[in-house]
Amino acid sequence: MEVLVVVPTYNEAENLPRLAETLLSLELDLGILVVDDGSPDGTGRLADEMAAADPRVLTLHREGKQGLGTAYVQGFQYGLKNTDAKLFVQMDADFSHNPCKVPELAAVARQGQVAIGSRYVKGGGVKNWGLGRRILSRGGSLYARLILGLPISDVTGGFKCWPREVLEDLDLDSIRSNGYAFQAEMSYRAKRKGHSLSEVPIIFVDRRVGQSKMSPGIALEAVWLVWRLRFGK
């Protein structure tokens, strides 16, 4: 396969089949890796059934909720070791990230750049958010961008496509963050290694089914981690 889409899940049984169907219908040599954290709603079992029916679907099971960052790190490591994928997409399972944008992200990543789905460039945006959440998200991205010196507008977005060589160049075992700060940390580490970051406009649509996994602890982690990254080794 050329593209491996890494999808962390926790209670996404209502979304996963439709997401997989849409992704696998794209005109790409594409596979899906579902990283499930022991979902009580049976998402992991459903993913196994999908994998048994279609070799393009892979599964990785973890015991209990261990966080978004570790899910992506373990998913990337599994894909690097067990597949020949050249590009690695990270995205949510709930359709807040439009799967039809994957080919556009992949086209940018084929040029050796980290492709970042951006809500805050021309053509991008969000839907179904109140004013408070819009201000928090915009402010959080600006805060992290200024402290870390990142040349991108959407620092906290989680819809990205990574060239294999970039992931291989990063020390994934040393990633410190586990919540949404993971997004800023990965982009920062890639920039520090000399890799280019390129933004692709996306429209972020709030969850179709289920509940947001954002918590005060996750938000607080994002606040202090950028300083740790900026002044760390």
C-alpha positions as CSV (number, residue, x, y, z in Angstrom):
1,M,0.0,0.0,0.0
2,E,1.0,3.6,-0.5
3,V,-1.1,5.3,2.2
4,L,-1.9,4.0,5.7
5,V,-4.6,5.8,7.6
6,V,-4.1,5.6,11.4
7,V,-7.5,6.0,13.2
8,P,-7.5,5.9,17.0
9,T,-10.9,4.8,18.4
10,Y,-12.8,4.7,21.6
11,N,-16.5,4.0,21.3
12,E,-16.7,4.7,17.6
13,A,-18.8,1.7,16.5
14,E,-21.4,4.0,14.9
15,N,-18.8,5.9,12.8
16,L,-16.2,3.3,11.9
17,P,-18.0,1.3,9.2
18,R,-19.0,4.4,7.3
19,L,-15.5,5.9,7.6
20,A,-13.8,2.8,6.4
21,E,-16.2,2.5,3.5
22,T,-15.5,6.0,2.4
23,L,-11.7,5.7,2.8
24,L,-11.5,2.4,1.0
25,S,-13.5,3.9,-1.9
26,L,-10.9,6.6,-2.6
27,E,-8.7,6.2,-5.7
28,L,-5.6,5.5,-3.6
29,D,-3.6,2.4,-2.7
30,L,-4.8,2.7,0.9
31,G,-5.0,0.8,4.1
32,I,-6.6,1.5,7.5
33,L,-5.1,0.8,10.9
34,V,-7.7,1.0,13.7
35,V,-6.0,1.6,17.1
36,D,-8.7,0.8,19.6
37,D,-8.5,1.4,23.3
38,G,-10.7,-1.4,24.5
39,S,-14.0,0.4,23.5
40,P,-16.9,-0.8,25.7
41,D,-19.2,-0.4,22.7
42,G,-17.5,-3.1,20.7
43,T,-15.5,-0.9,18.3
44,G,-12.5,-3.2,18.6
45,R,-14.6,-6.3,17.8
46,L,-16.2,-4.6,14.9
47,A,-12.7,-3.6,13.6
48,D,-11.6,-7.2,13.8
49,E,-14.6,-8.3,11.7
50,M,-13.8,-5.7,9.1
51,A,-10.2,-6.8,9.0
52,A,-11.2,-10.4,8.5
53,A,-13.4,-9.4,5.5
54,D,-10.9,-7.0,3.9
55,P,-7.0,-7.3,4.1
56,R,-6.7,-3.5,3.7
57,V,-8.0,-3.1,7.3
58,L,-5.6,-3.7,10.2
59,T,-6.2,-3.6,13.9
60,L,-4.2,-2.8,17.0
61,H,-5.8,-3.4,20.4
62,R,-4.8,-1.6,23.6
63,E,-6.2,-2.2,27.1
64,G,-8.2,0.8,28.2
65,K,-7.9,4.5,27.4
66,Q,-4.3,5.4,27.0
67,G,-4.6,8.7,25.2
68,L,-4.5,10.1,21.7
69,G,-0.8,10.7,21.5
70,T,0.3,7.2,22.5
71,A,-2.4,5.8,20.1
72,Y,-0.8,7.6,17.2
73,V,2.8,6.8,18.2
74,Q,2.0,3.1,18.5
75,G,0.0,3.2,15.3
76,F,2.9,4.9,13.4
77,Q,5.4,2.4,14.9
78,Y,3.2,-0.6,13.9
79,G,2.8,0.7,10.4
80,L,6.5,1.5,9.9
81,K,7.4,-2.0,11.0
82,N,4.6,-4.1,9.5
83,T,3.7,-2.3,6.2
84,D,5.4,-0.8,3.2
85,A,3.3,2.4,3.4
86,K,5.1,5.5,2.1
87,L,2.6,8.0,3.6
88,F,0.8,7.9,7.0
89,V,-2.4,9.8,7.6
90,Q,-3.7,10.6,11.1
91,M,-7.4,11.5,11.5
92,D,-10.4,11.2,13.8
93,A,-13.0,8.5,13.4
94,D,-16.0,10.7,13.8
95,F,-16.1,12.5,10.4
96,S,-14.9,15.8,11.9
97,H,-12.1,15.3,9.4
98,N,-13.5,14.8,5.9
99,P,-12.0,11.6,4.5
100,C,-12.4,12.9,1.0
101,K,-9.5,15.4,1.7
102,V,-7.0,12.5,2.1
103,P,-6.0,12.5,-1.5
104,E,-5.1,16.2,-1.4
105,L,-3.1,15.7,1.8
106,A,-1.3,12.7,0.2
107,A,-0.4,14.7,-2.9
108,V,1.4,17.3,-0.7
109,A,3.1,14.6,1.4
110,R,4.4,12.9,-1.8
111,Q,6.6,15.9,-2.2
112,G,8.3,15.2,1.1
113,Q,6.4,17.7,3.1
114,V,4.3,17.1,6.2
115,A,0.8,17.9,5.0
116,I,-1.3,19.6,7.7
117,G,-5.1,19.9,7.4
118,S,-5.6,23.6,8.4
119,R,-8.8,25.3,9.7
120,Y,-7.0,28.6,9.8
121,V,-5.8,29.3,6.3
122,K,-7.8,30.7,3.3
123,G,-10.5,28.1,2.4
124,G,-10.5,26.5,5.8
125,G,-12.9,26.8,8.7
126,V,-15.1,25.1,11.4
127,K,-18.7,24.2,11.6
128,N,-21.0,23.6,14.6
129,W,-18.8,25.5,17.1
130,G,-19.9,28.2,19.5
131,L,-18.0,31.4,19.8
132,G,-16.2,30.3,23.0
133,R,-14.8,27.2,21.4
134,R,-13.7,29.2,18.3
135,I,-11.9,31.7,20.5
136,L,-10.2,28.9,22.6
137,S,-9.1,27.0,19.5
138,R,-7.8,30.1,17.6
139,G,-6.1,31.4,20.8
140,G,-4.5,28.0,21.5
141,S,-3.0,27.7,18.1
142,L,-1.7,31.3,18.2
143,Y,-0.2,30.7,21.7
144,A,1.6,27.5,20.6
145,R,2.7,29.0,17.3
146,L,4.3,32.1,18.9
147,I,6.1,30.2,21.6
148,L,7.4,27.4,19.3
149,G,8.0,29.5,16.3
150,L,6.1,27.3,14.0
151,P,5.4,28.5,10.5
152,I,1.8,27.3,10.4
153,S,-1.6,28.7,11.4
154,D,-3.2,25.6,12.7
155,V,-0.9,24.1,15.3
156,T,-3.4,22.0,17.2
157,G,-5.2,20.4,14.2
158,G,-5.1,16.6,14.1
159,F,-5.6,15.8,10.4
160,K,-2.1,15.3,8.9
161,C,-0.2,13.2,6.4
162,W,3.4,12.2,7.2
163,P,5.9,10.9,4.7
164,R,7.5,7.7,6.0
165,E,11.0,9.3,6.0
166,V,9.8,12.1,8.3
167,L,8.4,9.6,10.9
168,E,11.5,7.5,10.7
169,D,13.6,10.6,11.4
170,L,11.7,11.4,14.6
171,D,12.3,9.6,17.8
172,L,8.8,8.5,18.4
173,D,9.6,6.8,21.7
174,S,10.6,10.1,23.2
175,I,7.3,11.9,22.4
176,R,6.2,13.5,25.7
177,S,2.6,14.5,25.2
178,N,-0.5,12.4,25.2
179,G,-3.4,14.7,24.5
180,Y,-4.0,17.4,21.9
181,A,-0.6,18.8,22.7
182,F,0.7,15.9,20.7
183,Q,-0.2,17.7,17.6
184,A,2.0,20.7,18.4
185,E,4.8,18.5,19.6
186,M,5.0,16.4,16.4
187,S,5.0,19.5,14.2
188,Y,7.7,21.1,16.3
189,R,9.9,18.1,16.3
190,A,9.5,17.8,12.5
191,K,10.5,21.4,12.0
192,R,13.5,21.1,14.4
193,K,14.7,18.2,12.2
194,G,14.5,20.4,9.1
195,H,11.3,19.0,7.5
196,S,8.9,21.3,5.7
197,L,5.3,21.8,6.9
198,S,2.6,22.7,4.4
199,E,-1.0,23.5,5.2
200,V,-4.0,22.3,3.2
201,P,-7.3,24.0,3.9
202,I,-10.0,21.9,5.6
203,I,-13.5,22.4,7.0
204,F,-13.6,20.9,10.5
205,V,-17.1,19.7,11.3
206,D,-18.0,18.9,14.9
207,R,-18.8,15.3,15.8
208,R,-21.7,13.6,14.0
209,V,-22.1,10.8,16.6
210,G,-20.8,10.5,20.2
211,Q,-19.2,12.9,22.6
212,S,-16.0,15.0,22.5
213,K,-13.0,13.5,24.3
214,M,-11.7,17.0,25.2
215,S,-11.1,17.5,29.0
216,P,-9.6,20.2,31.2
217,G,-6.6,18.0,31.8
218,I,-5.9,17.7,28.1
219,A,-6.2,21.4,27.6
220,L,-3.9,22.1,30.6
221,E,-1.3,19.8,29.2
222,A,-1.3,21.8,25.9
223,V,-0.6,25.0,27.9
224,W,2.5,23.9,29.7
225,L,4.0,21.5,27.2
226,V,4.8,24.2,24.7
227,W,7.1,25.8,27.2
228,R,8.7,22.5,28.0
229,L,9.3,21.9,24.3
230,R,10.6,25.5,23.8
231,F,13.2,25.4,26.6
232,G,13.8,21.7,26.7
233,K,16.8,19.8,25.2
